[in-house]
Amino acid sequence: MTGSDQFEIFEEEFQRILGMTPSLTLLADSLTFAEGVCWVPDVESAAGQGKVIVSDIPNNRVVSWSEADGFGIYREPSGRANGNTVDREGRVLSCLTSGRTVVRQEQDGSLTTIADTFGGGLLTSPNDIVVKSDGSIWFTDPDYGFLELAVGHGDKPEQNRNRVYRVDPDSLDITMVSEDFDKPNGIAFSPDESVLYVGDTGRTHGEFRPHRLMAFDVVGDALDTLENPRVFVDVEPYVPDGFRADVDGNMWTACGDGVQVFSPGGDLLGKIHTPEVAANLSFGMADGQTLFVGATSSIWSIELNIAGATRPVS
């Protein structure tokens, strides 16, 4: 795939974001299924250094890449970690597919369980995760861990629905915020956190099932609730997996042909084609203007003229 084949421009705004000579850089190609792409800043570095971590689910590990150290192992075994994010203190939170839990890695490397049950039953297989600026933790819990033995556990679900949950940052109380999904997957907030986007990827187990991003208005103060559910976009080909917003509210979505970028109104601005199916992505580096993409067996980066809507860590 040549440079000219890698990028499709549908709106001039996307050309501005990419620049005139965009280039995808291969960082690693030794994975089996690259998921959970997450930029982890070095909170002790004044220069804004850090690393990108990527879940390699079938190999039961989380790998990393940084400018200083290149490719390495971040955590192994990982509990078949899937989605990853960082909280306000820079601690990594991970969804463990086979472990059926959400965990937080403390600064000393120990793991704290954030969520593992709801309504008296074990979670099914936490998938993707995001932290709001108030510290609340939001994650999806589809049934892929039951359905896909290569990345999961195969045990019968104890939950009767696939849901999206919110965890209070202080009490760690877990509440259900939505269960109107086939298979909730990726999750991200708009830059001002007034809208929550959730992917519904039921099509992985049936051609005529959902393959879309849903949008919800976030309302309330202490305990956020979701209102006004609506289809943001249907994504072709295959399904939308992980996604992130940039500072302008554009949604960068990993999917069957790479990365698709949608305006806040749902218009397709352009595509970045990857050689394999893309599953997740994250903005990173000191200025937040490098996009990291996990595409099946490989990790890629591209420098952009826009930053991700990431929240600073302290």
C-alpha positions as CSV (number, residue, x, y, z in Angstrom):
1,M,0.0,0.0,0.0
2,T,1.6,3.3,-1.1
3,G,1.3,6.6,0.7
4,S,-1.3,7.9,-1.8
5,D,-3.4,4.8,-1.3
6,Q,-3.3,5.1,2.5
7,F,-5.4,8.3,2.7
8,E,-8.8,9.2,1.4
9,I,-9.9,12.8,1.6
10,F,-13.6,13.6,1.5
11,E,-13.5,17.1,3.1
12,E,-10.8,19.8,3.0
13,E,-10.7,19.9,6.7
14,F,-9.3,16.4,6.7
15,Q,-6.5,17.5,4.4
16,R,-5.6,20.3,6.8
17,I,-5.5,17.8,9.7
18,L,-3.3,15.4,7.8
19,G,-1.0,18.0,6.2
20,M,0.3,17.8,2.7
21,T,2.6,14.9,3.2
22,P,1.1,12.5,5.8
23,S,2.9,9.3,6.6
24,L,2.1,6.2,8.6
25,T,5.1,4.8,10.5
26,L,5.3,1.2,11.5
27,L,6.3,0.8,15.2
28,A,5.9,-2.9,15.8
29,D,4.6,-5.9,13.9
30,S,4.9,-8.9,16.3
31,L,1.4,-8.9,17.8
32,T,-1.5,-11.3,17.3
33,F,-4.4,-9.0,18.1
34,A,-3.6,-5.3,18.9
35,E,-6.3,-3.7,21.1
36,G,-6.5,-1.3,24.0
37,V,-4.2,1.4,22.5
38,C,-3.5,4.0,25.2
39,W,-1.0,6.8,25.7
40,V,0.5,6.7,29.2
41,P,2.3,10.0,30.1
42,D,5.3,10.1,32.3
43,V,4.0,12.2,35.2
44,E,7.5,12.9,36.4
45,S,8.7,14.1,33.0
46,A,8.6,17.9,32.4
47,A,9.1,17.2,28.7
48,G,5.9,15.3,28.4
49,Q,7.5,12.0,27.7
50,G,5.6,8.7,28.0
51,K,4.8,5.5,26.2
52,V,2.0,4.0,24.2
53,I,0.7,0.6,25.6
54,V,-1.2,-1.9,23.5
55,S,-3.1,-5.0,24.6
56,D,-2.1,-8.2,22.7
57,I,-5.0,-10.2,23.9
58,P,-4.4,-13.8,22.6
59,N,-0.8,-13.6,23.9
60,N,-2.0,-12.5,27.3
61,R,0.2,-9.5,27.5
62,V,0.3,-5.7,27.3
63,V,3.2,-4.3,25.2
64,S,4.6,-0.8,25.0
65,W,6.5,1.5,22.7
66,S,8.3,4.7,23.4
67,E,10.8,6.9,21.6
68,A,13.4,6.2,24.3
69,D,13.1,2.5,24.7
70,G,11.3,1.2,21.5
71,F,9.2,-1.9,21.8
72,G,8.9,-3.8,25.1
73,I,6.6,-5.7,27.5
74,Y,4.5,-3.5,29.8
75,R,2.7,-6.3,31.7
76,E,2.6,-10.1,31.4
77,P,0.5,-12.0,32.1
78,S,-2.3,-9.4,31.6
79,G,-5.5,-11.3,32.4
80,R,-6.2,-10.9,28.7
81,A,-6.4,-7.1,29.1
82,N,-8.5,-5.4,26.4
83,G,-9.3,-1.7,26.7
84,N,-6.9,0.6,28.6
85,T,-7.1,4.2,29.8
86,V,-5.4,6.5,32.4
87,D,-7.0,8.3,35.2
88,R,-6.3,11.8,36.5
89,E,-3.3,10.6,38.4
90,G,-1.8,8.8,35.4
91,R,-2.6,5.4,36.7
92,V,-3.5,2.8,34.0
93,L,-7.0,1.2,34.2
94,S,-7.6,-2.0,32.2
95,C,-10.5,-4.2,31.2
96,L,-9.6,-7.8,31.8
97,T,-11.6,-10.0,29.4
98,S,-10.8,-13.4,30.9
99,G,-10.5,-12.0,34.5
100,R,-14.0,-10.4,34.1
101,T,-12.8,-7.3,36.1
102,V,-11.7,-3.7,35.7
103,V,-8.4,-3.1,37.5
104,R,-6.2,-0.1,38.2
105,Q,-2.4,-0.4,38.2
106,E,-1.0,1.6,41.1
107,Q,2.2,3.6,41.0
108,D,4.0,0.7,42.7
109,G,2.8,-1.8,40.1
110,S,0.2,-3.5,42.2
111,L,-3.3,-4.0,40.9
112,T,-6.5,-2.8,42.6
113,T,-9.9,-4.2,41.6
114,I,-12.3,-1.4,40.5
115,A,-15.2,-3.5,39.4
116,D,-16.0,-7.2,39.1
117,T,-19.7,-7.7,40.0
118,F,-23.0,-6.1,39.4
119,G,-26.3,-7.1,41.0
120,G,-24.8,-10.1,42.7
121,G,-23.3,-11.6,39.5
122,L,-19.8,-11.5,37.9
123,L,-19.3,-9.1,35.1
124,T,-19.2,-10.8,31.7
125,S,-16.1,-9.5,29.9
126,P,-15.2,-5.8,30.4
127,N,-14.1,-4.4,27.0
128,D,-13.3,-0.7,26.8
129,I,-13.0,2.1,29.3
130,V,-12.8,5.8,29.7
131,V,-12.4,8.2,32.7
132,K,-14.4,11.4,33.0
133,S,-12.8,14.6,34.3
134,D,-14.6,14.1,37.6
135,G,-12.8,10.8,38.1
136,S,-15.8,8.6,37.4
137,I,-14.9,5.4,35.4
138,W,-17.1,4.3,32.5
139,F,-16.8,0.9,30.8
140,T,-18.6,-1.5,28.4
141,D,-19.4,-5.1,29.2
142,P,-20.4,-7.2,26.2
143,D,-20.3,-11.0,26.0
144,Y,-17.3,-11.5,23.8
145,G,-15.4,-13.2,26.7
146,F,-18.0,-15.9,26.7
147,L,-18.2,-16.2,22.9
148,E,-14.6,-15.9,21.9
149,L,-12.4,-18.5,23.7
150,A,-9.2,-17.2,22.2
151,V,-9.5,-13.8,24.0
152,G,-11.9,-14.7,26.8
153,H,-13.0,-17.3,29.3
154,G,-15.9,-19.2,27.9
155,D,-17.9,-19.2,31.1
156,K,-21.7,-18.7,31.0
157,P,-22.6,-15.0,31.6
158,E,-24.0,-14.2,35.0
159,Q,-25.5,-10.9,33.7
160,N,-28.7,-11.1,31.6
161,R,-27.8,-8.1,29.5
162,N,-24.8,-6.5,27.8
163,R,-24.4,-3.1,29.5
164,V,-22.5,0.1,30.0
165,Y,-21.5,0.9,33.6
166,R,-20.3,3.9,35.7
167,V,-18.1,3.5,38.7
168,D,-18.0,6.2,41.4
169,P,-14.4,7.4,41.9
170,D,-14.6,7.6,45.7
171,S,-17.0,4.8,46.8
172,L,-16.3,2.5,43.8
173,D,-20.1,1.9,43.7
174,I,-21.1,0.6,40.2
175,T,-24.3,1.7,38.4
176,M,-25.8,0.7,35.1
177,V,-26.1,3.6,32.8
178,S,-27.4,1.8,29.6
179,E,-28.3,-1.7,28.5
180,D,-29.9,-0.8,25.1
181,F,-27.2,-2.6,23.1
182,D,-26.5,-5.8,21.3
183,K,-22.7,-5.7,22.0
184,P,-21.5,-2.4,23.5
185,N,-17.8,-2.0,22.7
186,G,-15.8,1.3,22.3
187,I,-16.6,4.2,24.5
188,A,-15.5,7.9,24.5
189,F,-16.7,11.3,25.6
190,S,-17.0,14.5,23.5
191,P,-14.4,17.1,24.4
192,D,-16.8,18.9,26.7
193,E,-18.1,15.6,28.1
194,S,-21.7,16.6,27.2
195,V,-22.0,13.6,24.9
196,L,-21.0,9.9,25.5
197,Y,-20.4,7.8,22.4
198,V,-20.7,4.0,22.6
199,G,-20.0,1.5,19.8
200,D,-22.5,-1.3,19.2
201,T,-20.8,-4.1,17.3
202,G,-23.3,-6.9,17.2
203,R,-22.4,-7.4,13.5
204,T,-19.4,-9.5,14.6
205,H,-21.9,-12.3,15.2
206,G,-24.5,-11.6,12.5
207,E,-24.4,-9.5,9.3
208,F,-27.6,-7.7,9.9
209,R,-26.9,-6.8,13.5
210,P,-25.6,-3.3,14.6
211,H,-22.4,-1.8,13.4
212,R,-22.8,1.8,14.6
213,L,-21.8,4.5,17.0
214,M,-24.5,5.6,19.4
215,A,-24.6,9.0,21.0
216,F,-26.1,10.0,24.4
217,D,-26.5,13.3,26.2
218,V,-24.8,13.2,29.6
219,V,-27.0,14.9,32.2
220,G,-27.0,15.3,36.0
221,D,-24.4,16.3,38.5
222,A,-23.3,13.8,41.0
223,L,-24.6,10.6,39.3
224,D,-24.5,11.2,35.6
225,T,-27.4,9.7,33.5
226,L,-27.7,9.3,29.8
227,E,-30.6,10.7,27.7
228,N,-31.6,11.1,24.1
229,P,-30.0,7.9,22.6
230,R,-29.5,8.2,18.9
231,V,-27.4,6.7,16.1
232,F,-24.4,8.9,15.4
233,V,-23.1,6.9,12.4
234,D,-23.4,3.4,10.9
235,V,-19.8,2.3,10.0
236,E,-18.8,0.3,7.0
237,P,-17.0,-2.0,6.5
238,Y,-17.3,-4.4,9.4
239,V,-17.8,-2.6,12.8
240,P,-16.5,0.4,14.7
241,D,-14.2,-0.8,17.5
242,G,-12.2,1.7,19.6
243,F,-12.4,5.4,19.0
244,R,-11.3,8.8,20.4
245,A,-12.3,12.4,19.9
246,D,-10.0,15.2,18.9
247,V,-10.1,18.8,20.3
248,D,-12.6,19.8,17.6
249,G,-15.0,16.9,18.5
250,N,-14.2,14.8,15.4
251,M,-14.4,11.1,16.1
252,W,-11.5,9.0,15.1
253,T,-12.8,5.4,14.7
254,A,-10.9,2.2,14.3
255,C,-12.8,-0.2,11.9
256,G,-12.5,-2.7,9.1
257,D,-10.5,-0.6,6.6
258,G,-8.4,1.3,9.1
259,V,-9.4,4.6,10.7
260,Q,-12.4,6.6,9.7
261,V,-12.9,10.2,10.9
262,F,-16.3,11.8,11.4
263,S,-17.2,15.4,12.1
264,P,-19.3,16.2,15.3
265,G,-22.3,16.1,12.9
266,G,-21.5,12.6,11.7
267,D,-20.1,13.5,8.3
268,L,-17.2,11.3,7.0
269,L,-14.2,13.6,6.7
270,G,-11.7,11.0,5.5
271,K,-10.0,7.6,6.0
272,I,-6.6,6.3,6.9
273,H,-6.2,2.8,5.5
274,T,-4.1,0.3,7.5
275,P,-2.9,-3.0,6.0
276,E,-5.0,-4.9,8.5
277,V,-8.2,-4.4,10.4
278,A,-7.8,-1.6,13.0
279,A,-9.2,-2.3,16.5
280,N,-8.2,0.7,18.6
281,L,-6.3,4.0,18.7
282,S,-5.1,6.8,21.0
283,F,-3.6,10.3,20.7
284,G,-0.3,10.8,22.4
285,M,3.2,12.4,22.6
286,A,3.8,15.7,24.4
287,D,1.5,17.8,22.1
288,G,-1.2,15.1,21.8
289,Q,-0.9,15.3,18.0
290,T,0.4,11.8,17.2
291,L,-2.2,9.2,16.6
292,F,-1.3,5.6,17.5
293,V,-3.2,2.8,15.9
294,G,-3.4,-0.9,16.7
295,A,-4.1,-2.9,13.5
296,T,-4.3,-6.6,14.2
297,S,-0.6,-7.6,14.3
298,S,0.9,-4.2,14.1
299,I,1.2,-0.8,15.8
300,W,1.3,2.4,13.7
301,S,1.7,6.1,14.3
302,I,1.0,9.3,12.3
303,E,1.7,12.9,13.1
304,L,-1.3,15.2,12.7
305,N,-2.2,18.9,12.8
306,I,-4.7,18.4,15.5
307,A,-4.6,17.1,19.1
308,G,-6.7,14.6,20.9
309,A,-9.2,15.7,23.5
310,T,-7.1,14.1,26.2
311,R,-7.4,15.4,29.8
312,P,-4.2,16.4,31.7
313,V,-2.9,14.2,34.5
314,S,-1.5,15.5,37.7
